Amino acid sequence: MGRTGHTQNKGNRARTWQCLMAVFALMAVTHAFLPATAAAQAPPAATGVLSLADAWRIALEKNLTLGQQELLLAQSQEELKIQRAAYLPALSLLGSYGYTSEVAELQLQLPIPGVTLPRIQAGTYDRYDAAASIDFPLFTGFRIRNQVRAAEMQVQAQAARQEAARSQILLLVGALYFQTQENELQQQVLEQAAERAGRHLDRARSFFLAKQATAFDTLEVANRKLELENQLDRLKSLHEVLTSKLAHAINVASAPRVAPVAVEAVNLSMGELDEHVAQALAERAELKETSSLEKGQLFRTRAVRAAQFPQLYANASYHYARPGVNYFEDEWMDYYTVGLNLRWQVWNWLQDQRQVKKARLDRERLGLQLEQLELDVRQQVTEAYQQLRTARRQIELQRRLVSQEQERYRITRENYEQANATSLDLSIAENTLTSAELTLKQNYMEWFRHKLELQFATGRIGRESLD
């Protein structure tokens, strides 16, 4: 009986061990399989973050305003094709039928008495005509050429208008992106500040229990910690609004997560102001658009002036008609005609001259508009450059201040733990450090925003890195 029981116990232990091994194996397989499954089922928005380049790309792909600008550009290109087609001969197919109740008759008289010839009809009651006609302009006072050049300038102006709309969209998306970045950086600072306040509160309570601090000290630290948490909660609510605006700007359904930016490694180089101004005058889309409109108006003025010149056209047509050129025979006949058509309007009460003057005045207006726009662009570049320089200087000074405040906080905390400083001294050190860190984060974001504005003012937004 003893040996049998011992054998049964060994069998039970073996089965138990096998079951445990099976459970461990199942847990290992499950542990290896579940993360892969979760990663496969997780949506991209939950696992990835949105960089500024990605936000710009999505905005340019989905923005409806840019889609309208593309259609307008396609319309101007079609208009250019229409104007170029005026160089080519125009082919027309004609067909007609006509009925006349009376036709002319010809009565011939012979000098022979008593002899009368029958009447001859000059035409028929029914007339049919099928024709193919070609008209070709020989000279139009250079009207067609100037209309083509004006259409080319319109295409360039519309392309520049589309580029200007693109820059506006990139500026809007970039501004919202950096506002969201600033909000997240402020949250990080306040979270660190709340953590410092929490450690301070724990230490103050310990001192209070040891009768080395008053209840007022713990209450002051607790109130400050609660205030930091309230500020953090407001920032989180504002963050939802900013991400919603960003999602609307790039035309996506869900609020995106923006990628964190390494502000400490930012490149603070700026270049020279004159270089930025020259770049803006050469590449700003609004200047290109106005310049193209001014040139287009010049060509339109010349096209209007073409009405003062003679207009010469060539014409050729082929007819298959009944009757044909022989009105005395009611039969089908084919024939062709060629000719020239000259028209020169020499007087219309100065309408053409006034049209030319009106077009010239419009061109002068565009010239003044271009000059004003150049002044505005210079001012925009100068303002953005000066603000960027101020932001750089603020970053350099604030970095030093943050470093000093961090050292001040370290010393005050050590003195407080050694009972050589009061709780109020530590609270002041914590507040000034938090304020300095918040200001530094704001200065970094101001740098990015002003650099974005400078790139927009120079017409280089989206083409250069902001780092």
Rosetta blueprint (number, residue, H / E / L):
1 M L
2 G H
3 R H
4 T H
5 G H
6 H H
7 T H
8 Q H
9 N H
10 K H
11 G H
12 N H
13 R H
14 A H
15 R H
16 T H
17 W H
18 Q H
19 C H
20 L H
21 M H
22 A H
23 V H
24 F H
25 A H
26 L H
27 M H
28 A H
29 V H
30 T H
31 H H
32 A H
33 F H
34 L H
35 P H
36 A H
37 T H
38 A H
39 A H
40 A H
41 Q H
42 A L
43 P L
44 P H
45 A H
46 A H
47 T H
48 G L
49 V L
50 L E
51 S L
52 L H
53 A H
54 D H
55 A H
56 W H
57 R H
58 I H
59 A H
60 L H
61 E H
62 K H
63 N L
64 L H
65 T H
66 L H
67 G H
68 Q H
69 Q H
70 E H
71 L H
72 L H
73 L H
74 A H
75 Q H
76 S H
77 Q H
78 E H
79 E H
80 L H
81 K H
82 I H
83 Q H
84 R H
85 A H
86 A H
87 Y H
88 L L
89 P L
90 A E
91 L E
92 S E
93 L E
94 L E
95 G E
96 S E
97 Y E
98 G E
99 Y E
100 T L
101 S L
102 E L
103 V L
104 A E
105 E E
106 L E
107 Q L
108 L L
109 Q E
110 L L
111 P L
112 I L
113 P L
114 G L
115 V L
116 T E
117 L L
118 P L
119 R L
120 I E
121 Q E
122 A E
123 G L
124 T L
125 Y L
126 D E
127 R E
128 Y E
129 D E
130 A E
131 A E
132 A E
133 S E
134 I E
135 D E
136 F E
137 P E
138 L E
139 F E
140 T L
141 G L
142 F L
143 R H
144 I H
145 R H
146 N H
147 Q H
148 V H
149 R H
150 A H
151 A H
152 E H
153 M H
154 Q H
155 V H
156 Q H
157 A H
158 Q H
159 A H
160 A H
161 R H
162 Q H
163 E H
164 A H
165 A H
166 R H
167 S H
168 Q H
169 I H
170 L H
171 L H
172 L H
173 V H
174 G H
175 A H
176 L H
177 Y H
178 F H
179 Q H
180 T H
181 Q H
182 E H
183 N H
184 E H
185 L H
186 Q H
187 Q H
188 Q H
189 V H
190 L H
191 E H
192 Q H
193 A H
194 A H
195 E H
196 R H
197 A H
198 G H
199 R H
200 H H
201 L H
202 D H
203 R H
204 A H
205 R H
206 S H
207 F H
208 F H
209 L H
210 A L
211 K L
212 Q L
213 A L
214 T L
215 A H
216 F H
217 D H
218 T H
219 L H
220 E H
221 V H
222 A H
223 N H
224 R H
225 K H
226 L H
227 E H
228 L H
229 E H
230 N H
231 Q H
232 L H
233 D H
234 R H
235 L H
236 K H
237 S H
238 L H
239 H H
240 E H
241 V H
242 L H
243 T H
244 S H
245 K H
246 L H
247 A H
248 H H
249 A H
250 I H
251 N L
252 V L
253 A L
254 S L
255 A L
256 P L
257 R L
258 V E
259 A L
260 P L
261 V L
262 A L
263 V H
264 E H
265 A H
266 V L
267 N L
268 L L
269 S L
270 M L
271 G L
272 E L
273 L H
274 D H
275 E H
276 H H
277 V H
278 A H
279 Q H
280 A H
281 L H
282 A H
283 E H
284 R L
285 A H
286 E H
287 L H
288 K H
289 E H
290 T H
291 S H
292 S H
293 L H
294 E H
295 K H
296 G H
297 Q H
298 L H
299 F H
300 R H
301 T H
302 R H
303 A H
304 V H
305 R H
306 A H
307 A H
308 Q H
309 F L
310 P L
311 Q E
312 L E
313 Y E
314 A E
315 N E
316 A E
317 S E
318 Y E
319 H E
320 Y E
321 A E
322 R E
323 P L
324 G L
325 V L
326 N L
327 Y L
328 F L
329 E L
330 D L
331 E L
332 W L
333 M E
334 D E
335 Y E
336 Y E
337 T E
338 V E
339 G E
340 L E
341 N E
342 L E
343 R E
344 W L
345 Q L
346 V L
347 W L
348 N L
349 W L
350 L L
351 Q H
352 D H
353 Q H
354 R H
355 Q H
356 V H
357 K H
358 K H
359 A H
360 R H
361 L H
362 D H
363 R H
364 E H
365 R H
366 L H
367 G H
368 L H
369 Q H
370 L H
371 E H
372 Q H
373 L H
374 E H
375 L H
376 D H
377 V H
378 R H
379 Q H
380 Q H
381 V H
382 T H
383 E H
384 A H
385 Y H
386 Q H
387 Q H
388 L H
389 R H
390 T H
391 A H
392 R H
393 R H
394 Q H
395 I H
396 E H
397 L H
398 Q H
399 R H
400 R H
401 L H
402 V H
403 S H
404 Q H
405 E H
406 Q H
407 E H
408 R H
409 Y H
410 R H
411 I H
412 T H
413 R H
414 E H
415 N H
416 Y H
417 E H
418 Q L
419 A L
420 N L
421 A L
422 T L
423 S H
424 L H
425 D H
426 L H
427 S H
428 I H
429 A H
430 E H
431 N H
432 T H
433 L H
434 T H
435 S H
436 A H
437 E H
438 L H
439 T H
440 L H
441 K H
442 Q H
443 N H
444 Y H
445 M H
446 E H
447 W H
448 F H
449 R H
450 H H
451 K H
452 L H
453 E H
454 L H
455 Q H
456 F H
457 A H
458 T H
459 G L
460 R L
461 I L
462 G L
463 R L
464 E L
465 S L
466 L L
467 D L
